[in-house]
């Protein structure tokens, strides 16, 4: 997806990350999205979480490296 077509919320979150870092604060975005749109918008401090559900079992959470 071209960067110009990304949803505005992705850019807003990346901007918030930079705003907080500039003030010496931390910002970590935890998302279930694994489509790299947050990275394309400029986010760097990401934790991608992906949930898998087996047919008759509990959900398993997997961290996906950003």
N, C-alpha and C positions, 0 to 999 in steps of 0.2 A: 504494500500500500504506500503510495507517495506520502511523504511527510505532510504535505499541504492538505491531505485528505483525512488526517487523524482527527478524532473527536477532540474538542477543546478541553475537556476534562483531563486528558492525558498531559497536555501542556501545562495546565493549571497545577497539577500535582508536581511536575518537574520544577516549575517555578517556585512552588512552596518549599521544595527540598533545598533549592539554592538560597532562598530567603532565610531559611533556618540555619543553614551552614554558615552563611555570611555573619550571623549573629552568634556563632559558636555553639549552636544547638544541633542536636541530631534529628534526623528524619529517616524513618525506614518505612517503605511502602510494602505492605503485605497484600498480595493479589492472587487470585486463582486463575488469572489470565496467563497463558503461556504462549501468546502470539507475538511477543516482542514489541507490542505497540508502545508500552511504557518506555522501553529503551529507545525506541525511535524518537519519542518526544523529548528525551533527554534525562530521564530518571536514571540514577546510578545506584542508589541504596535500595535494592529490591530483594524481596523474598517471595518466590513463586511457590504457591501451595497447590497441589493437584490432588483431588480426592478420587479414589477408585472404590467402586462398590462391587463386591463379588455377589453373585446371584442370591445366596442365602446367608451372607455373612455381614459383619460390620464393615463400615467404611475404613479404609486405610488412607492416611495422609502421607504424601510424599513431597519433600522439598525438592524443587527443581532448580538447579543452579541458574542464576540470572546471567 
